[in-house]
Amino acid sequence: QVQLVEAGGGLVQAGGSLRLSCAASGRTFSRYFMGWFRQAPGKEREFVAAINWSGDSTWYADSVKGRFTISKDNAKTTVYLQMNSLKPEDAAVYYCAAGNRLGKFPHEYDYWGQGTQVTVSS
């Protein structure tokens, strides 16, 4: 079992930055693929970024490529999502997730955090 707790959400102006964190506890964190997803009101949960267990391979949704950076600190059992040049369309509840393989769909992940709200004002 893995427990995930996100933090770092908030209100930011368009063009600003936020860094989300996801602290993990429980089973061996370093062996999991970690992903970030987001869900806006009335929309399906969508893939944002993922990172492999060693932290040396990353994947991004086209909509955030070049603006967001996912990273992982196995010593701190924490995964981060640095979000720059935020746009109003980035506003959503952001969730981190852990799984045994790379996935870009929610059902491919086994463990989820409770989410953190990101609001971007125009």
All heavy atoms as an XYZ file, in Angstrom:
947
protein
N       0.840     -1.189      0.000
C       0.000      0.000      0.000
C       0.882      1.248      0.000
O       1.920      1.286      0.654
C      -0.903      0.020      1.247
C      -2.006      1.020      1.209
C      -3.171      0.565      0.358
O      -3.167     -0.556     -0.148
N      -4.134      1.431      0.166
N       0.481      2.229     -0.777
C       1.198      3.504     -0.856
C       0.210      4.610     -0.533
O      -0.901      4.638     -1.058
C       1.795      3.715     -2.256
C       2.416      5.099     -2.364
C       2.815      2.635     -2.573
N       0.623      5.511      0.328
C      -0.193      6.685      0.629
C       0.453      7.904     -0.014
O       1.672      8.088      0.083
C      -0.318      6.904      2.140
C      -1.113      5.827      2.863
C      -0.301      4.575      3.115
O       0.857      4.642      3.491
N      -0.916      3.417      2.887
N      -0.354      8.711     -0.669
C       0.134      9.881     -1.393
C      -0.585     11.126     -0.898
O      -1.817     11.125     -0.790
C      -0.102      9.713     -2.891
C       0.499      8.479     -3.543
C       0.013      8.343     -4.984
C       2.013      8.524     -3.502
N       0.180     12.170     -0.619
C      -0.409     13.421     -0.144
C       0.159     14.578     -0.961
O       1.367     14.840     -0.915
C      -0.126     13.650      1.356
C      -0.734     14.973      1.806
C      -0.669     12.501      2.189
N      -0.711     15.252     -1.701
C      -0.288     16.377     -2.520
C      -0.324     17.672     -1.719
O      -1.105     17.812     -0.757
C      -1.199     16.556     -3.742
C      -1.271     15.364     -4.676
C      -2.471     14.519     -4.413
O      -2.970     14.527     -3.272
O      -2.924     13.825     -5.351
N       0.486     18.617     -2.140
C       0.493     19.953     -1.547
C       1.012     20.926     -2.593
O       1.597     20.524     -3.596
C       1.365     19.983     -0.304
N       0.788     22.212     -2.345
C       1.358     23.234     -3.199
C       0.387     23.932     -4.126
O       0.771     24.868     -4.828
N      -0.839     23.482     -4.148
C      -1.809     24.159     -4.998
C      -2.153     25.541     -4.460
O      -1.771     25.912     -3.347
N      -2.867     26.301     -5.255
C      -3.260     27.625     -4.830
C      -3.735     28.461     -5.988
O      -3.995     27.943     -7.082
N      -3.824     29.752     -5.746
C      -4.263     30.712     -6.754
C      -3.052     31.447     -7.309
O      -2.218     31.943     -6.548
C      -5.243     31.706     -6.131
C      -5.660     32.895     -6.982
C      -6.439     32.431     -8.210
C      -6.486     33.868     -6.151
N      -2.963     31.508     -8.612
C      -1.843     32.189     -9.263
C      -2.363     32.920    -10.482
O      -3.349     32.490    -11.101
C      -0.738     31.173     -9.632
C      -1.230     30.175    -10.656
C       0.522     31.871    -10.101
N      -1.709     34.015    -10.833
C      -2.090     34.733    -12.041
C      -1.545     34.020    -13.266
O      -0.518     33.315    -13.197
C      -1.549     36.159    -11.992
C      -2.281     37.074    -11.025
C      -1.848     38.518    -11.171
O      -0.717     38.798    -11.533
N      -2.754     39.430    -10.860
N      -2.199     34.207    -14.366
C      -1.720     33.647    -15.623
C      -0.291     34.122    -15.863
O       0.045     35.286    -15.641
C      -2.618     34.073    -16.768
N       0.542     33.201    -16.304
C       1.954     33.490    -16.495
C       2.810     33.178    -15.288
O       4.043     33.161    -15.379
N       2.175     32.918    -14.158
C       2.903     32.621    -12.935
C       3.308     31.162    -12.821
O       3.110     30.370    -13.755
N       3.859     30.827    -11.663
C       4.378     29.482    -11.432
C       3.891     28.925    -10.104
O       3.605     29.681     -9.162
C       5.919     29.496    -11.412
O       6.447     29.928    -12.642
N       3.806     27.619    -10.051
C       3.542     26.881     -8.825
C       4.358     25.611     -8.845
O       4.636     25.065     -9.925
C       2.055     26.514     -8.703
C       1.055     27.572     -8.242
C      -0.360     26.994     -8.322
C       1.351     28.061     -6.849
N       4.706     25.122     -7.666
C       5.338     23.810     -7.585
C       4.489     22.922     -6.679
O       4.301     23.232     -5.496
C       6.765     23.880     -7.038
C       7.464     22.526     -7.137
C       8.911     22.560     -6.719
N       9.088     22.491     -5.282
C      10.179     22.012     -4.686
N      11.183     21.559     -5.411
N      10.273     22.009     -3.377
N       4.008     21.861     -7.254
C       3.251     20.875     -6.498
C       4.196     19.799     -5.980
O       5.183     19.466     -6.633
C       2.171     20.224     -7.366
C       1.211     21.161     -8.083
C       0.177     20.345     -8.856
C       0.544     22.113     -7.123
N       3.878     19.275     -4.831
C       4.639     18.154     -4.294
C       3.691     17.032     -3.926
O       2.510     17.254     -3.654
C       5.461     18.570     -3.072
O       4.611     18.995     -2.026
N       4.224     15.841     -3.930
C       3.448     14.659     -3.583
C       4.332     13.792     -2.698
O       5.294     13.200     -3.190
C       3.011     13.917     -4.831
S       2.196     12.342     -4.515
N       4.007     13.747     -1.430
C       4.777     12.952     -0.481
C       4.196     11.557     -0.388
O       2.987     11.382     -0.223
C       4.761     13.621      0.891
N       5.061     10.568     -0.491
C       4.619      9.180     -0.483
C       5.099      8.459      0.761
O       6.178      8.734      1.271
C       5.131      8.463     -1.718
N       4.310      7.557      1.212
C       4.711      6.700      2.326
C       4.131      5.314      2.080
O       3.223      5.129      1.277
C       4.199      7.253      3.658
O       2.797      7.340      3.668
N       4.696      4.332      2.757
C       4.199      2.980      2.587
C       5.229      2.111      1.901
O       6.389      2.121      2.264
N       4.808      1.409      0.872
C       5.683      0.466      0.198
C       6.794      1.177     -0.572
O       6.806      2.386     -0.673
C       4.858     -0.424     -0.724
C       3.853     -1.275      0.024
C       3.118     -2.223     -0.887
N       4.015     -3.216     -1.455
C       3.611     -4.168     -2.277
N       2.341     -4.221     -2.661
N       4.454     -5.054     -2.761
N       7.700      0.436     -1.127
C       8.924      0.971     -1.717
C       8.610      1.994     -2.801
O       8.317      1.661     -3.945
C       9.768     -0.163     -2.302
O       9.932     -1.183     -1.329
C      11.122      0.352     -2.736
N       8.726      3.247     -2.438
C       8.385      4.342     -3.339
C       9.260      4.345     -4.574
O       8.790      4.594     -5.682
C       8.546      5.660     -2.569
C       8.495      6.883     -3.427
C       7.282      7.390     -3.864
C       9.651      7.553     -3.793
C       7.223      8.522     -4.632
C       9.602      8.692     -4.563
C       8.389      9.180     -4.981
N      10.521      4.058     -4.415
C      11.470      4.227     -5.512
C      11.199      3.289     -6.679
O      11.720      3.490     -7.763
C      12.897      4.037     -5.011
O      13.064      2.718     -4.529
N      10.395      2.257     -6.482
C      10.151      1.296     -7.553
C       8.906      1.600     -8.373
O       8.572      0.848     -9.278
C      10.044     -0.110     -6.955
C      11.366     -0.600     -6.380
C      12.429     -0.720     -7.455
N      13.711     -1.169     -6.931
C      14.787     -1.377     -7.675
N      14.742     -1.161     -8.972
N      15.904     -1.783     -7.105
N       8.212      2.675     -8.063
C       6.980      2.993     -8.758
C       7.181      4.050     -9.834
O       8.004      4.946     -9.689
C       5.932      3.518     -7.775
C       5.284      2.438     -6.941
C       5.778      2.110     -5.688
C       4.179      1.754     -7.420
C       5.186      1.121     -4.929
C       3.584      0.756     -6.664
C       4.099      0.448     -5.417
O       3.517     -0.535     -4.680
N       6.400      3.912    -10.907
C       6.199      5.019    -11.813
C       5.263      5.995    -11.115
O       4.309      5.585    -10.455
C       5.557      4.552    -13.115
C       6.489      3.820    -14.023
C       6.701      2.461    -13.896
C       7.163      4.502    -15.032
C       7.563      1.785    -14.744
C       8.028      3.833    -15.888
C       8.228      2.479    -15.740
N       5.554      7.278    -11.270
C       4.705      8.298    -10.653
C       4.116      9.177    -11.742
O       4.805      9.539    -12.702
C       5.514      9.150     -9.689
C       6.147      8.366     -8.542
S       4.913      7.595     -7.472
C       4.088      9.055     -6.811
N       2.866      9.514    -11.582
C       2.209     10.357    -12.567
C       1.465     11.505    -11.911
O       1.105     11.440    -10.735
N       1.284     12.547    -12.688
C       0.407     13.655    -12.305
C      -0.745     13.701    -13.312
O      -0.522     13.609    -14.521
C       1.140     14.989    -12.323
C       2.040     15.223    -11.153
C       3.388     15.028    -11.105
C       1.665     15.711     -9.870
N       3.871     15.353     -9.860
C       2.831     15.788     -9.077
C       0.458     16.105     -9.283
C       2.832     16.230     -7.753
C       0.447     16.541     -7.978
C       1.621     16.600     -7.226
N      -1.931     13.841    -12.783
C      -3.126     13.999    -13.582
C      -3.860     15.244    -13.094
O      -3.582     15.756    -12.013
C      -4.050     12.782    -13.426
C      -3.544     11.549    -14.104
C      -2.505     10.797    -13.559
C      -4.101     11.117    -15.301
C      -2.035      9.655    -14.198
C      -3.633      9.981    -15.939
C      -2.610      9.258    -15.383
N      -4.798     15.712    -13.901
C      -5.617     16.836    -13.462
C      -7.052     16.640    -13.947
O      -7.300     15.952    -14.926
C      -5.060     18.159    -13.976
C      -5.088     18.319    -15.479
C      -4.332     19.586    -15.881
N      -4.369     19.810    -17.321
C      -3.678     20.755    -17.945
N      -2.901     21.574    -17.230
N      -3.778     20.904    -19.238
N      -7.941     17.264    -13.208
C      -9.357     17.165    -13.564
C     -10.024     18.498    -13.317
O     -10.055     18.990    -12.182
C     -10.037     16.061    -12.760
C     -11.446     15.767    -13.215
C     -11.994     14.482    -12.629
O     -11.493     13.965    -11.634
N     -13.031     13.944    -13.253
N     -10.545     19.075    -14.389
C     -11.297     20.318    -14.310
C     -12.778     19.981    -14.176
O     -13.210     18.892    -14.563
C     -11.034     21.156    -15.552
N     -13.572     20.912    -13.664
C     -15.010     20.643    -13.496
C     -15.667     20.244    -14.806
O     -15.471     20.892    -15.838
C     -15.550     21.985    -12.992
C     -14.393     22.625    -12.313
C     -13.190     22.220    -13.114
N     -16.408     19.162    -14.773
C     -17.120     18.698    -15.946
C     -16.277     17.985    -16.971
O     -16.780     17.622    -18.038
N     -15.012     17.780    -16.656
C     -14.116     17.119    -17.605
C     -13.558     15.840    -17.003
O     -13.546     15.657    -15.784
C     -12.978     18.053    -18.024
C     -13.443     19.271    -18.792
C     -12.261     20.041    -19.331
C     -12.710     21.220    -20.182
N     -11.552     21.977    -20.741
N     -13.068     14.973    -17.872
C     -12.450     13.743    -17.409
C     -11.050     14.033    -16.854
O     -10.408     15.021    -17.210
C     -12.365     12.742    -18.557
C     -13.715     12.246    -19.033
C     -13.584     11.148    -20.071
O     -12.462     10.880    -20.526
O     -14.628     10.556    -20.417
N     -10.609     13.136    -16.014
C      -9.254     13.245    -15.493
C      -8.276     13.001    -16.631
O      -8.401     12.010    -17.372
C      -9.048     12.234    -14.366
C      -7.791     12.450    -13.560
C      -7.813     11.626    -12.291
N      -8.905     12.006    -11.403
C      -9.024     11.555    -10.144
N      -8.130     10.716     -9.654
N     -10.053     11.931     -9.409
N      -7.287     13.882    -16.778
C      -6.360     13.764    -17.890
C      -4.911     13.707    -17.411
O      -4.534     14.267    -16.387
C      -6.533     14.940    -18.866
C      -6.162     16.283    -18.305
C      -6.191     17.392    -19.353
O      -6.503     17.133    -20.528
O      -5.887     18.537    -18.969
N      -4.141     13.027    -18.216
C      -2.717     12.856    -17.954
C      -1.991     14.185    -18.104
O      -2.253     14.948    -19.032
C      -2.147     11.828    -18.929
C      -0.660     11.705    -18.905
C      -0.016     11.024    -17.886
C       0.104     12.273    -19.910
C       1.365     10.899    -17.869
C       1.483     12.153    -19.913
C       2.121     11.473    -18.892
N      -1.048     14.437    -17.205
C      -0.213     15.627    -17.279
C       1.248     15.255    -17.488
O       1.895     15.732    -18.423
C      -0.351     16.477    -15.992
C       0.608     17.656    -16.027
C      -1.788     16.956    -15.820
N       1.777     14.399    -16.620
C       3.196     14.043    -16.695
C       3.431     12.751    -15.921
O       2.640     12.379    -15.052
C       4.066     15.158    -16.119
N       4.530     12.083    -16.256
C       4.904     10.866    -15.546
C       6.417     10.757    -15.510
O       7.124     11.340    -16.347
C       4.285      9.632    -16.203
N       6.894      9.979    -14.558
C       8.330      9.783    -14.389
C       8.578      8.347    -13.982
O       7.769      7.751    -13.259
C       8.877     10.787    -13.345
C      10.405     10.793    -13.316
C       8.296     10.520    -11.966
C      10.984     11.991    -12.557
N       9.676      7.769    -14.461
C       9.940      6.376    -14.142
C      10.549      6.254    -12.744
O      10.827      7.246    -12.074
C      10.825      5.721    -15.206
C      12.242      6.239    -15.182
O      12.510      7.327    -14.649
N      13.160      5.475    -15.756
N      10.773      5.009    -12.335
C      11.165      4.791    -10.953
C      12.521      5.383    -10.626
O      12.760      5.829     -9.502
C      11.143      3.296    -10.618
C      12.176      2.494    -11.335
C      12.057      1.905    -12.553
C      13.504      2.186    -10.885
N      13.224      1.259    -12.885
C      14.124      1.409    -11.877
C      14.215      2.502     -9.724
C      15.417      0.943    -11.755
C      15.514      2.034     -9.590
C      16.102      1.262    -10.605
N      13.426      5.419    -11.604
C      14.755      5.958    -11.328
C      14.812      7.469    -11.493
O      15.774      8.101    -11.071
C      15.787      5.298    -12.234
O      15.495      5.585    -13.575
N      13.781      8.033    -12.122
C      13.741      9.480    -12.290
C      14.462      9.997    -13.513
O      14.571     11.208    -13.690
N      14.940      9.113    -14.372
C      15.713      9.584    -15.526
C      14.927      9.574    -16.832
O      15.476      9.905    -17.884
C      17.006      8.774    -15.680
C      16.739      7.275    -15.843
O      15.558      6.879    -15.895
O      17.717      6.514    -15.900
N      13.649      9.201    -16.776
C      12.795      9.285    -17.958
C      11.488      9.945    -17.579
O      10.892      9.613    -16.549
C      12.515      7.892    -18.530
O      13.687      7.319    -19.062
N      11.074     10.883    -18.414
C       9.839     11.624    -18.137
C       8.977     11.697    -19.383
O       9.485     11.580    -20.508
C      10.154     13.057    -17.664
O      10.969     13.712    -18.650
C      10.897     13.052    -16.333
N       7.693     11.883    -19.165
C       6.731     11.996    -20.257
C       5.764     13.120    -19.914
O       5.426     13.323    -18.740
C       5.951     10.694    -20.421
C       6.814      9.539    -20.803
C       7.074      9.056    -22.059
C       7.555      8.692    -19.910
N       7.922      7.984    -21.989
C       8.232      7.732    -20.692
C       7.713      8.662    -18.517
C       9.053      6.748    -20.144
C       8.522      7.683    -17.966
C       9.189      6.739    -18.773
N       5.305     13.833    -20.936
C       4.424     14.969    -20.717
C       3.285     14.964    -21.728
O       3.442     14.532    -22.870
C       5.192     16.279    -20.866
C       6.280     16.460    -19.838
C       7.588     16.076    -20.105
C       5.991     17.007    -18.581
C       8.584     16.225    -19.148
C       6.978     17.169    -17.623
C       8.272     16.774    -17.915
O       9.258     16.926    -16.968
N       2.164     15.492    -21.286
C       1.086     15.780    -22.224
C       1.536     16.936    -23.120
O       2.277     17.820    -22.674
C      -0.182     16.158    -21.472
N       1.092     16.936    -24.351
C       1.484     17.996    -25.277
C       1.113     19.375    -24.752
O       1.813     20.355    -24.980
C       0.833     17.765    -26.643
C       1.444     16.588    -27.383
O       2.558     16.157    -27.025
O       0.796     16.105    -28.325
N       0.019     19.441    -24.033
C      -0.478     20.726    -23.562
C       0.411     21.379    -22.511
O       0.306     22.588    -22.271
C      -1.892     20.560    -23.001
O      -1.900     19.629    -21.924
N       1.287     20.593    -21.873
C       2.143     21.158    -20.822
C       3.621     21.056    -21.153
O       4.469     21.576    -20.401
C       1.873     20.467    -19.464
C       0.397     20.526    -19.117
C       2.387     19.038    -19.446
N       3.937     20.411    -22.253
C       5.342     20.210    -22.623
C       6.043     21.556    -22.775
O       5.530     22.471    -23.410
C       5.407     19.410    -23.922
C       6.699     18.673    -24.151
C       6.574     17.734    -25.340
C       5.618     16.600    -25.069
N       5.550     15.629    -26.188
N       7.211     21.667    -22.145
C       7.961     22.910    -22.200
C       7.612     23.883    -21.096
O       8.333     24.862    -20.877
N       6.514     23.643    -20.387
C       6.109     24.529    -19.296
C       6.164     23.834    -17.943
O       6.448     24.470    -16.926
C       4.678     25.033    -19.535
C       4.508     25.836    -20.806
C       3.116     26.450    -20.888
N       2.053     25.451    -20.915
C       1.078     25.395    -20.031
N       1.009     26.265    -19.022
N       0.127     24.454    -20.119
N       5.876     22.547    -17.913
C       5.851     21.781    -16.664
C       7.049     20.846    -16.621
O       7.490     20.336    -17.652
C       4.583     20.943    -16.565
C       3.308     21.722    -16.359
C       3.252     23.104    -16.501
C       2.145     21.053    -16.020
C       2.076     23.802    -16.321
C       0.953     21.732    -15.840
C       0.919     23.115    -15.985
N       7.529     20.594    -15.412
C       8.631     19.667    -15.207
C       8.311     18.751    -14.036
O       8.024     19.234    -12.939
C       9.951     20.397    -14.928
O      10.239     21.288    -16.011
C      11.096     19.399    -14.783
N       8.387     17.450    -14.288
C       8.188     16.470    -13.217
C       9.550     15.989    -12.745
O      10.475     15.811    -13.542
C       7.308     15.284    -13.697
C       6.946     14.376    -12.532
C       7.967     14.526    -14.830
C       5.908     13.305    -12.889
N       9.682     15.818    -11.452
C      10.934     15.310    -10.894
C      10.619     14.455     -9.670
O       9.505     14.490     -9.147
C      11.880     16.447    -10.531
O      11.291     17.294     -9.549
N      11.608     13.707     -9.243
C      11.383     12.722     -8.177
C      12.601     12.691     -7.273
O      13.730     12.671     -7.763
C      11.157     11.360     -8.839
C      10.658     10.231     -7.995
C      10.333      9.067     -8.923
C       9.688      7.937     -8.150
N      10.518      6.737     -8.142
N      12.377     12.714     -5.998
C      13.451     12.607     -5.023
C      13.191     11.346     -4.215
O      12.366     11.348     -3.301
C      13.478     13.849     -4.127
C      14.647     13.871     -3.171
O      15.166     12.769     -2.841
O      15.048     14.954     -2.753
N      13.876     10.274     -4.560
C      13.634      9.005     -3.875
C      14.044      9.058     -2.412
O      13.437      8.393     -1.563
C      14.342      7.869     -4.600
C      13.643      7.484     -5.886
O      12.435      7.696     -6.043
N      14.382      6.936     -6.837
N      15.052      9.844     -2.095
C      15.475      9.945     -0.701
C      14.384     10.574      0.154
O      14.193     10.206      1.318
C      16.760     10.747     -0.607
N      13.665     11.526     -0.431
C      12.585     12.194      0.286
C      11.227     11.574     -0.011
O      10.212     12.040      0.500
C      12.557     13.678     -0.060
C      13.793     14.447      0.373
C      13.664     15.933      0.026
C      14.890     16.704      0.490
N      14.785     18.153      0.151
N      11.229     10.540     -0.833
C       9.987      9.870     -1.278
C       8.957     10.891     -1.702
O       7.793     10.855     -1.277
C       9.424      8.923     -0.206
O       9.035      9.669      0.959
C      10.447      7.874      0.179
N       9.377     11.819     -2.536
C       8.517     12.907     -2.982
C       8.667     13.102     -4.481
O       9.767     12.997     -5.017
C       8.860     14.210     -2.244
O       8.699     14.023     -0.838
C       7.950     15.348     -2.692
N       7.558     13.365     -5.132
C       7.566     13.719     -6.544
C       7.037     15.144     -6.660
O       6.168     15.562     -5.886
C       6.732     12.722     -7.379
C       5.272     12.749     -6.991
C       6.886     12.997     -8.861
N       7.598     15.889     -7.601
C       7.266     17.294     -7.760
C       6.724     17.549     -9.162
O       7.036     16.838    -10.111
C       8.507     18.162     -7.547
C       9.165     17.972     -6.208
C      10.244     17.094     -6.061
C       8.725     18.665     -5.090
C      10.846     16.916     -4.830
C       9.322     18.505     -3.854
C      10.388     17.627     -3.730
O      10.995     17.456     -2.505
N       5.956     18.605     -9.268
C       5.527     19.102    -10.575
C       5.720     20.617    -10.558
O       4.980     21.338     -9.889
C       4.070     18.754    -10.862
C       3.585     19.141    -12.260
C       4.287     18.273    -13.323
C       2.071     18.996    -12.398
N       6.768     21.050    -11.252
C       7.018     22.482    -11.393
C       6.212     22.977    -12.579
O       6.362     22.471    -13.694
C       8.504     22.736    -11.624
C       8.849     24.194    -11.861
C       8.617     25.066    -10.634
O       8.961     24.672     -9.520
N       8.045     26.235    -10.829
N       5.362     23.956    -12.335
C       4.474     24.464    -13.373
C       4.789     25.930    -13.619
O       4.635     26.759    -12.718
C       3.011     24.299    -12.950
C       2.641     22.873    -12.563
S       0.887     22.658    -12.237
C       0.682     23.688    -10.788
N       5.245     26.219    -14.803
C       5.582     27.586    -15.194
C       4.652     28.056    -16.300
O       4.009     27.254    -16.972
C       7.028     27.660    -15.671
C       8.024     27.280    -14.594
O       7.802     27.510    -13.398
N       9.137     26.701    -15.003
N       4.626     29.363    -16.509
C       3.809     29.955    -17.574
C       2.381     29.426    -17.532
O       1.823     29.007    -18.554
C       4.441     29.680    -18.939
O       5.755     30.177    -18.990
N       1.811     29.449    -16.360
C       0.476     28.877    -16.189
C      -0.573     29.652    -16.975
O      -0.501     30.883    -17.111
C       0.116     28.836    -14.708
C       0.756     27.672    -13.938
C       0.775     27.943    -12.452
C       0.037     26.379    -14.251
N      -1.540     28.902    -17.483
C      -2.630     29.458    -18.274
C      -3.953     29.180    -17.551
O      -4.047     28.230    -16.772
C      -2.652     28.795    -19.651
C      -1.359     28.894    -20.423
C      -1.454     28.101    -21.721
C      -0.162     28.159    -22.505
N      -0.239     27.386    -23.773
N      -4.970     29.957    -17.827
C      -6.274     29.676    -17.203
C      -6.755     28.252    -17.449
O      -7.395     27.658    -16.566
C      -7.190     30.711    -17.867
C      -6.286     31.855    -18.174
C      -4.983     31.219    -18.574
N      -6.426     27.701    -18.601
C      -6.860     26.336    -18.901
C      -6.110     25.274    -18.109
O      -6.464     24.091    -18.173
C      -6.751     26.051    -20.406
C      -5.406     26.335    -21.012
C      -5.353     27.697    -21.678
O      -5.885     28.679    -21.084
O      -4.760     27.791    -22.769
N      -5.080     25.676    -17.366
C      -4.384     24.725    -16.490
C      -5.115     24.554    -15.158
O      -4.758     23.672    -14.367
C      -2.962     25.200    -16.196
C      -2.079     25.186    -17.421
O      -2.160     24.213    -18.206
O      -1.305     26.147    -17.603
N      -6.101     25.382    -14.891
C      -6.821     25.298    -13.628
C      -7.549     23.964    -13.519
O      -8.252     23.542    -14.443
C      -7.821     26.442    -13.516
N      -7.348     23.301    -12.389
C      -7.935     21.978    -12.168
C      -7.531     21.490    -10.786
O      -6.710     22.125    -10.111
C      -7.457     20.979    -13.223
N      -8.089     20.369    -10.399
C      -7.561     19.641     -9.253
C      -6.475     18.721     -9.785
O      -6.707     17.963    -10.732
C      -8.651     18.840     -8.522
C      -8.035     18.035     -7.375
C      -9.743     19.767     -8.015
N      -5.306     18.811     -9.189
C      -4.174     18.012     -9.626
C      -3.971     16.834     -8.657
O      -3.959     17.024     -7.436
C      -2.914     18.865     -9.682
C      -2.853     19.725    -10.917
C      -3.714     20.816    -11.084
C      -1.957     19.446    -11.942
C      -3.689     21.596    -12.214
C      -1.907     20.229    -13.089
C      -2.778     21.302    -13.215
O      -2.739     22.068    -14.350
N      -3.806     15.665     -9.242
C      -3.638     14.443     -8.472
C      -2.305     13.785     -8.813
O      -1.914     13.755     -9.978
C      -4.738     13.439     -8.808
C      -6.138     13.896     -8.505
C      -6.885     14.581     -9.456
C      -6.726     13.616     -7.272
C      -8.186     14.990     -9.193
C      -8.023     14.025     -6.999
C      -8.731     14.711     -7.961
O     -10.024     15.101     -7.691
N      -1.645     13.251     -7.827
C      -0.511     12.384     -8.124
C      -0.945     10.931     -7.958
O      -1.906     10.636     -7.238
C       0.707     12.703     -7.288
S       0.622     12.222     -5.562
N      -0.246     10.068     -8.652
C      -0.613      8.666     -8.677
C       0.635      7.811     -8.785
O       1.657      8.260     -9.314
C      -1.544      8.384     -9.853
N       0.541      6.590     -8.309
C       1.658      5.646     -8.357
C       1.203      4.358     -9.016
O       0.087      3.876     -8.760
C       2.183      5.363     -6.955
N       2.064      3.798     -9.846
C       1.727      2.558    -10.517
C       2.968      1.740    -10.809
O       4.082      2.224    -10.683
N       2.743      0.517    -11.245
C       3.843     -0.403    -11.496
C       4.408     -0.293    -12.902
O       5.392     -0.961    -13.224
C       3.393     -1.826    -11.232
C       3.202     -2.070     -9.746
O       4.084     -1.795     -8.935
N       2.039     -2.579     -9.379
N       3.773      0.495    -13.745
C       4.298      0.695    -15.096
C       3.866      2.072    -15.571
O       2.970      2.694    -14.993
C       3.773     -0.386    -16.041
C       2.253     -0.421    -16.162
C       1.805     -1.618    -16.995
N       0.355     -1.722    -17.057
C      -0.385     -1.182    -18.011
N       0.191     -0.491    -18.973
N      -1.696     -1.331    -18.005
N       4.515      2.522    -16.634
C       4.152      3.825    -17.187
C       2.734      3.770    -17.728
O       2.376      2.827    -18.438
C       5.105      4.201    -18.309
C       4.696      5.446    -19.107
C       4.743      6.677    -18.216
C       5.562      5.604    -20.330
N       1.952      4.768    -17.410
C       0.613      4.837    -17.965
C       0.188      6.269    -18.184
O       0.621      7.172    -17.454
N      -0.656      6.468    -19.174
C      -1.198      7.789    -19.446
C      -2.692      7.839    -19.221
O      -3.354      8.810    -19.577
C      -0.834      8.224    -20.871
C       0.656      8.411    -21.073
C       0.988      8.961    -22.438
C       2.488      9.210    -22.572
N       2.842      9.771    -23.892
N      -3.217      6.766    -18.618
C      -4.630      6.716    -18.319
C      -4.815      6.416    -16.829
O      -4.056      5.640    -16.248
C      -5.329      5.653    -19.163
C      -5.246      5.937    -20.627
C      -4.251      5.381    -21.414
C      -6.160      6.791    -21.227
C      -4.169      5.657    -22.764
C      -6.089      7.076    -22.583
C      -5.088      6.510    -23.349
N      -5.831      7.010    -16.219
C      -6.007      6.824    -14.773
C      -6.082      5.372    -14.327
O      -5.558      5.019    -13.264
C      -7.318      7.570    -14.505
C      -7.384      8.628    -15.546
C      -6.779      7.991    -16.778
N      -6.716      4.513    -15.129
C      -6.888      3.137    -14.679
C      -5.579      2.365    -14.609
O      -5.528      1.266    -14.053
C      -7.876      2.403    -15.602
C      -7.337      2.117    -16.973
N      -7.570      2.935    -18.048
C      -6.572      1.106    -17.431
C      -6.969      2.430    -19.107
N      -6.353      1.331    -18.766
N      -4.525      2.929    -15.135
C      -3.227      2.253    -15.122
C      -2.453      2.498    -13.840
O      -1.364      1.959    -13.667
C      -2.409      2.703    -16.328
C      -3.044      2.295    -17.658
C      -2.257      2.784    -18.855
O      -2.303      4.010    -19.128
O      -1.614      1.946    -19.522
N      -3.005      3.327    -12.954
C      -2.349      3.625    -11.690
C      -3.117      3.016    -10.537
O      -4.333      2.937    -10.548
C      -2.211      5.140    -11.515
C      -1.181      5.725    -12.443
C      -1.477      5.969    -13.782
C       0.111      5.982    -11.993
C      -0.518      6.471    -14.649
C       1.067      6.499    -12.845
C       0.744      6.742    -14.177
O       1.702      7.229    -15.020
N      -2.367      2.576     -9.539
C      -2.956      1.835     -8.436
C      -3.264      2.692     -7.213
O      -4.157      2.359     -6.434
C      -2.007      0.706     -8.011
C      -1.707     -0.243     -9.152
O      -2.671     -0.745     -9.761
O      -0.519     -0.467     -9.448
N      -2.498      3.747     -7.023
C      -2.644      4.559     -5.811
C      -2.790      6.027     -6.195
O      -2.121      6.497     -7.119
C      -1.425      4.384     -4.890
C      -1.159      2.941     -4.531
C      -0.155      2.225     -5.171
C      -1.931      2.300     -3.574
C       0.089      0.906     -4.845
C      -1.695      0.969     -3.243
C      -0.687      0.283     -3.884
O      -0.458     -1.030     -3.574
N      -3.616      6.728     -5.441
C      -3.931      8.121     -5.741
C      -3.909      8.975     -4.491
O      -4.266      8.507     -3.401
C      -5.327      8.221     -6.366
C      -5.387      7.644     -7.732
C      -5.598      6.328     -8.077
C      -5.202      8.350     -8.961
N      -5.557      6.192     -9.436
C      -5.323      7.406    -10.006
C      -4.951      9.682     -9.276
C      -5.190      7.768    -11.351
C      -4.835     10.031    -10.603
C      -4.961      9.085    -11.621
N      -3.500     10.227     -4.672
C      -3.628     11.189     -3.610
C      -5.012     11.812     -3.621
O      -5.847     11.492     -4.472
N      -5.227     12.730     -2.712
C      -6.549     13.341     -2.559
C      -6.738     14.535     -3.478
O      -7.871     15.018     -3.638
C      -6.775     13.765     -1.100
C      -6.173     15.114     -0.717
C      -4.663     15.108     -0.638
O      -4.013     14.061     -0.663
N      -4.082     16.301     -0.523
N      -5.664     15.016     -4.061
C      -5.739     16.144     -4.990
C      -5.462     17.477     -4.338
O      -5.664     17.664     -3.137
N      -4.990     18.407     -5.148
C      -4.749     19.776     -4.699
C      -5.244     20.720     -5.785
O      -5.005     20.501     -6.968
C      -3.267     20.014     -4.357
O      -3.112     21.326     -3.810
C      -2.360     19.862     -5.576
N      -5.939     21.768     -5.378
C      -6.582     22.677     -6.328
C      -5.595     23.703     -6.858
O      -4.870     24.346     -6.079
C      -7.746     23.398     -5.647
C      -8.449     24.419     -6.526
C      -9.292     23.770     -7.607
O     -10.102     22.896     -7.338
N      -9.102     24.219     -8.853
N      -5.587     23.868     -8.154
C      -4.815     24.929     -8.811
C      -5.806     25.840     -9.521
O      -6.600     25.379    -10.346
C      -3.797     24.349     -9.800
C      -3.156     25.469    -10.614
C      -2.735     23.546     -9.060
N      -5.752     27.114     -9.192
C      -6.616     28.111     -9.824
C      -5.735     29.147    -10.494
O      -4.793     29.657     -9.892
C      -7.517     28.782     -8.782
O      -8.274     27.777     -8.081
C      -8.475     29.756     -9.452
N      -6.033     29.445    -11.749
C      -5.244     30.402    -12.521
C      -6.157     31.530    -12.956
O      -7.124     31.305    -13.695
C      -4.586     29.732    -13.738
C      -3.693     30.738    -14.467
C      -3.792     28.509    -13.320
N      -5.854     32.725    -12.515
C      -6.678     33.876    -12.881
C      -6.112     34.538    -14.127
O      -4.899     34.604    -14.324
C      -6.717     34.877    -11.727
O      -5.425     35.385    -11.467
N      -7.014     35.017    -14.963
C      -6.582     35.644    -16.221
C      -6.392     37.142    -16.051
O      -6.724     37.720    -15.044
C      -7.611     35.362    -17.309
O      -8.873     35.816    -16.913
